[in-house]
Amino acid sequence: MARSPQRSREAHLTARRKSGTKVGTANRDLVALKSALSLALKWDLIDVHPLAKVKPAKDKHSGVVRYLGSVDDGEEQRLRNALVTRDSNAIEARARTIAGGRAQHADVQPLPADGFADHLTPMALVAMNTGLRRGELTSLTWGTWTSSASGDDPGRLSRSRAPRAMFH
């Protein structure tokens, strides 16, 4: 009697886990193989898709909420310090450029000494304080920002409508 694809998959996953492969890696390999077999079925190279009913293994890490400080308590503070250092270095570099007096830098304007060098620090701070992801953050407009800042849950801006963890 032939082994079912599900049992073969379980045996293969067990062997891969013993060799040190993580569940997510084995699942990605399974998805790639299933995709190749689906194309072979579509192109009439095979008659039956042997892995059609095989599901990826459960990964205990797939539902873990990750955020700054979840592993290392000083991670958020180090990021904030790095952003301040980055901005102050850029402001000083701009001031040195202007002080150099070269003709090609005549139109260069100084950066405010108490401000940000560019958009990165404000966006990182908003992302850290609201939990917004990059796509959500870059698609914000004043209309969506003011409606979420009025007390609504910023999680409503997410594509999945899942609540976001808030940090201050």
C-alpha angles and dihedrals in degrees: 000000000000121000116250117246090244092055091044089051092050091049091048092048091049091051091047092049091051089053090055101260115145122236093245092054092049090048092052089050090050092050091050092049092047089050092052091048091048090055091047089052091047091051091047093244091127131027100214133032102229095194099042094113097037112111126202116261119261113264114207090205096055095086097041114124109226124196140148111296095019090116104013120033094207095051097095093047092049090052092050091048091048090052092051091048091048092051095046091049091051092048091050092047091052091049091051090049092052092044089054088072097212116161095237089058096051093107096045111117122212119250115239108264092223096042140071126285093223143331098295100082096047091047093048091049092049090048092049094047098044105029092234117155123231095263092047091046096049093047094054118121128186088259094057093039095053092046092052093042091055091080102281118131108268086216088078087072091062121101093234093044087231116148117254126224111249124220130184 
